[in-house]
C-alpha cells in the first residue's frame, strides 16, 4: 500500500505496484488481462467463469470485453446494484451472461471481481466500479485476496446473493428487471441475502435451515446446481 500513498503525495511519479491493481495505472489492464485469461481458457475447452459485483458497470471497453467473453463461452455472473449498460441474454452476444441487481435495507457497496482461472481462482476486492471515471480518472485500489478461508467467505456471500429470491431483480435484455414472484406455499426456500450481511448467529441458522449454505467445491445446495468458482 505504501506506493499508493507515495503516489498521492508525489503524483508525478508512477509507482511499481506488486500485487495491487491501482487506477489510473493498472486497474484497466489488470481486469482486461483476467477476463482475457478466462476467454483463452474457454476456447481451450476449460470451464471459465467471471463473477463481478459492483455498483455500476458502464465502461464501454470492459462491457465489450464481457460480451466477447460470453461469445467465447465464459460464464459471466453480474451483481450490479445501480447502472448497467450491458444487456444479458441476447442471442449470439450475451447468452452466457446473467445479472441481478439487489437494493435492500443495507447499502450494497462492496466490489468483488472473481475469476475461475482453471480452478485456481483469483479474487479481488476494492473501491473501483467499472466506470471510466473510476478506472481512468481516480485513484482506486483493488487488492487480491490470497487467503483461502477469506476466499471461501467471499464466495459464500456471492452465492447467497446470487440465490436471493426476495430483493434480487433479474437483469434481462428487455430491461424489465423484475423482482421474483414468490409462491409462498410452493416455494422451496425464501432467501433474502441481507441476512448474510448481518452475520448474526440467528441469520446463519435461518440460512442453514433453508439448506442454502454454499460450499467451495460443491457450490450452493439450492436446486442441486454447482456454484462457486473454486
Secondary structure, DSSP 8 states (H G I E B T S, - for coil): -HHHHHHHH-TTS----SS-EEETTTHHHHHHHHHHHHHHHHHTT---EEEEEES-B--HHHHHHHHHHHHHT-EEEEEESS-B---TT-TTTSTTEEEEEE--SS----EEEEE-STTS-EEEEES--BSHHHHHSS-EEEEE---HHHHHHHHHHHHHHHT--SSEEEE-TT----B----TTT-S----THHHHHT-HHHHHHHHHTT----TTT---GGG------
